[in-house]
Amino acid sequence: MLTNTTHLKGLVIRATDGEIGTVDQIYFDDESWAIRYLTVKTGGWLEDRKILISPFSVTNVDWPAKRLDVALTKEQVKDSPSIDTERPVSRQYETEYLGYYGYPNYWNGSYLWGEGASPGMTTRIDSPQKVLSERIRRASMDSHLRSTGAVTGYHIEAMDGEIGHVAGFFMDDETWAIRYLEVATRNWWPGKKVLFSPAWVQKVSWINSKVDIGLYRDAIQTAPLFVDSVPLTREYEDRLYRHYGRPPYWVHDDEPKPVLSLSTA
C-alpha cells in the first residue's frame, strides 16, 4: 500500500513485550530512495534516549491503530548500539547496528534490500563478534542517509525552469521504497500538486537544496493532478506513467537497484 511518509510520524512502536516509543524521524538512502531507519523517541523508560528501528525488524504496520509492530524485545532495544541522532549516521554505525541484530548489510547486494526486493525477502545472518569487528573496520566512511524532514522544501527544477518544492513523500509499506515525491508547484502553477517518481530524478544537489527532474514544464502541466483527498490508486499510477511514457516501478521491482546521480555542488 502507498501512503504519505508523514503518517509514519507518531506511530507507536510495539515490541514483542511492550511499547518502546513513537516514530520521530525518517531516514532514507539517497542512492536507491528506500527508507532505511526510523528514529524512535523512547520516553521515560530509556531516559528519553532515541534509537533506530530498521524495516528489517517490522512485522506489521497497523495504520488505523497508528501502531508498528517489531520482532524485537525491549531488552534487545535497550542494549542496542547507542546513536547520536543529531549527527550523521555513519556506515560504521550501520554495520555495527545491523550486525547486532543479525541483519544483512543492504548495500552489499544487487537489490533494494541487498539480497531481496523487500525486507521480508532477506535472511537473518549470524554475526560472531570477530566477524562483526572486521565488517566495522572495512566499512566506508560515506553516509547515504537523508532525513525526509530535511529534504522537504527542496526546490524542484524541470528541464526548462523551476516548478516548485518538495512537499512530501509517498512510500510502499511492503518494500519501504519511496515511490513518489509530492511537489507543490507554488507560484508557477498556484494551488496545484504533482507526483514524480525518484526514477525521474536526474540529480540531487544537497548543498543547493535542489532536485533536478528530467521532465519539461508543458508535460507536467498536462499530467494527471494529485489531489490530497483522493486515494492514490493503481489506476492513477497507470495514467501517470503512460502520460510521461515511462515504465512503472512495479515492472522493475525484481531487478537490481538503480543508482541516481547525486551532487554536492
C-alpha positions in Angstrom: 0.0 0.0 0.0 1.2 3.5 -0.8 1.0 6.1 2.0 2.4 9.5 2.8 5.5 9.2 5.0 4.0 11.8 7.3 1.7 9.1 8.6 4.7 7.2 10.0 5.5 10.0 12.4 3.9 9.5 15.8 3.2 5.8 15.2 3.6 3.7 18.4 6.4 1.1 18.1 5.4 -2.1 19.9 8.0 -4.7 20.7 7.1 -8.3 21.5 6.9 -7.5 25.2 5.5 -3.9 25.2 5.7 -0.4 23.7 9.1 1.2 23.2 8.2 4.6 21.9 7.0 6.6 18.9 8.4 7.3 15.5 10.2 10.7 15.2 12.3 11.0 12.1 12.6 9.0 8.8 15.9 8.3 7.1 16.1 7.2 3.5 19.0 6.0 1.4 19.8 8.7 -1.2 21.1 6.1 -3.7 18.0 4.0 -4.0 15.3 6.0 -2.2 14.5 3.3 0.3 13.6 4.1 3.9 16.3 2.5 6.0 15.6 3.6 9.5 13.1 5.2 11.8 14.3 7.2 14.8 12.2 6.5 17.9 11.5 8.6 20.9 11.6 6.1 23.8 10.2 8.3 26.5 11.0 7.7 30.2 11.8 4.0 30.2 15.1 4.7 28.4 15.5 8.3 29.8 14.3 9.8 26.6 17.1 8.1 24.6 16.5 8.0 20.8 17.0 4.7 19.0 16.9 3.5 15.4 14.5 0.9 14.1 15.1 -0.9 10.8 12.3 -2.1 8.5 14.1 -5.5 8.8 12.5 -5.8 12.2 9.0 -4.7 11.2 6.3 -7.4 11.2 3.2 -5.4 10.8 2.0 -1.8 10.2 -1.5 -1.1 11.5 -2.3 2.3 10.0 -5.8 2.6 11.6 -4.4 1.8 15.0 -1.4 4.0 14.4 0.9 1.2 15.5 4.0 -0.5 14.1 4.9 -4.0 15.4 8.6 -5.2 15.5 10.2 -8.6 16.1 12.3 -7.2 19.0 12.3 -7.3 22.7 12.6 -4.3 24.9 15.9 -5.8 26.3 17.3 -6.0 22.8 16.4 -2.4 22.1 17.9 -1.3 25.5 21.2 -3.0 24.7 21.4 -1.9 21.0 24.3 0.4 19.9 23.9 4.0 21.0 23.2 6.7 18.4 23.5 10.4 18.4 20.6 11.4 16.1 21.9 15.0 16.0 24.9 13.8 13.9 25.0 11.9 10.5 24.6 8.2 10.7 27.9 6.7 9.6 28.3 3.5 7.6 30.4 2.1 10.5 27.5 2.6 12.9 25.1 1.0 10.4 27.4 -2.0 10.2 27.5 -2.3 14.0 23.8 -1.8 14.3 22.8 -4.4 11.6 25.4 -6.9 12.9 24.0 -6.5 16.5 20.5 -7.6 15.3 21.9 -10.1 12.7 20.5 -8.2 9.7 22.4 -8.3 6.3 24.1 -5.1 5.0 21.6 -3.8 2.5 24.3 -2.1 0.4 26.2 -5.4 -0.3 23.6 -6.9 -2.7 22.1 -6.1 -6.1 18.6 -5.4 -4.9 16.8 -2.8 -2.9 17.5 -4.7 0.4 20.7 -6.4 -0.6 19.6 -9.9 -1.4 15.9 -9.1 -1.8 13.4 -6.5 -3.1 11.9 -6.1 0.4 13.0 -6.6 4.0 10.8 -9.7 4.2 12.8 -11.3 1.4 16.1 -11.2 3.2 17.7 -13.8 5.6 18.9 -13.2 9.1 22.6 -13.8 9.5 24.9 -14.8 12.3 27.5 -12.2 13.2 30.1 -13.5 15.7 31.9 -10.6 17.3 35.1 -11.3 15.3 33.3 -11.1 12.0 31.3 -8.0 13.1 34.5 -6.2 14.1 36.1 -6.9 10.7 33.0 -5.6 9.0 33.1 -2.4 11.0 36.8 -1.9 10.2 36.2 -2.3 6.5 33.1 -0.1 6.3 33.1 3.0 4.2 33.0 6.4 6.0 30.4 7.6 3.5 26.8 8.0 4.7 24.0 7.9 2.2 21.2 8.6 4.6 19.0 11.7 4.5 16.0 12.8 6.6 12.7 13.3 4.8 12.2 16.3 7.0 15.4 17.9 5.8 14.6 17.3 2.1 11.1 18.6 2.4 11.2 22.1 0.9 14.0 21.4 -1.6 13.5 23.3 -4.9 12.4 21.2 -7.9 14.0 22.2 -11.3 12.4 20.9 -14.5 14.4 20.8 -17.8 13.2 24.4 -18.6 12.8 26.0 -15.2 11.9 25.8 -11.6 8.4 24.4 -10.8 8.1 24.3 -7.0 9.3 22.5 -4.0 9.2 19.0 -2.3 6.1 18.9 -0.1 6.2 15.2 0.9 6.9 11.6 0.0 4.9 8.5 -0.7 6.2 5.1 0.4 5.4 1.5 -0.3 4.8 -0.2 3.1 5.9 -3.6 1.8 9.2 -2.7 0.2 9.8 0.6 2.2 10.7 2.3 -1.1 9.9 5.9 -1.7 7.7 5.7 -4.8 6.9 9.4 -5.3 8.0 12.9 -4.4 5.0 15.1 -3.8 5.6 18.5 -5.3 3.8 21.8 -4.6 4.1 24.0 -7.7 3.8 27.3 -5.8 3.9 30.5 -7.9 4.5 28.7 -11.2 1.1 26.9 -11.0 -0.6 28.1 -7.8 -2.6 25.6 -5.8 -1.5 22.5 -7.8 0.4 19.4 -6.7 2.0 16.7 -8.8 3.8 13.5 -8.2 7.2 12.5 -9.5 9.0 9.1 -9.3 12.5 9.2 -7.9 13.5 7.3 -11.1 12.9 10.6 -13.0 15.3 12.5 -10.8 18.5 13.4 -12.7 20.4 15.0 -9.9 20.1 16.0 -6.3 22.3 18.9 -5.1 22.4 18.7 -1.3 24.4 21.9 -0.9 21.9 23.9 -3.1 18.8 22.1 -1.7 17.7 21.3 -5.2 16.3 18.3 -7.2 16.6 18.2 -11.0 13.8 16.4 -12.8 14.1 15.1 -16.3 10.8 16.5 -17.4 9.5 19.7 -19.2 7.0 22.1 -17.7 4.5 21.6 -20.5 4.4 17.8 -19.8 4.0 18.5 -16.1 1.0 20.8 -16.6 -0.9 18.3 -18.7 -0.1 15.4 -16.3 -2.8 13.9 -14.0 -3.1 16.2 -11.0 -2.6 14.9 -7.5 -5.4 15.6 -5.0 -4.7 15.0 -1.3 -8.3 14.0 -0.7 -8.4 11.3 -3.4 -6.8 7.9 -2.7 -3.6 7.1 -4.7 -4.8 4.1 -6.8 -3.0 1.9 -9.3 -5.4 3.3 -12.0 -4.0 6.8 -11.2 -0.4 5.5 -11.3 -1.0 3.8 -14.7 -2.3 7.2 -16.1 0.7 9.0 -14.6 3.3 6.6 -16.1 1.5 6.5 -19.5 1.4 10.3 -19.6 5.2 10.5 -19.2 5.9 7.5 -21.3 8.0 5.9 -18.5 7.9 2.2 -17.4 6.2 1.8 -14.0 8.2 0.8 -10.9 6.3 -2.5 -10.5 7.8 -3.7 -13.8 11.3 -3.4 -12.3 10.8 -4.3 -8.6 12.7 -7.6 -9.0 15.6 -6.0 -11.0 18.9 -4.8 -9.4 18.6 -1.4 -7.7 19.3 1.8 -9.6 21.8 4.4 -8.6 20.9 8.0 -9.1 23.2 11.0 -9.9 23.9 12.9 -6.8 25.9 16.1 -6.3 27.5 18.1 -3.5 27.6 21.2 -5.7 
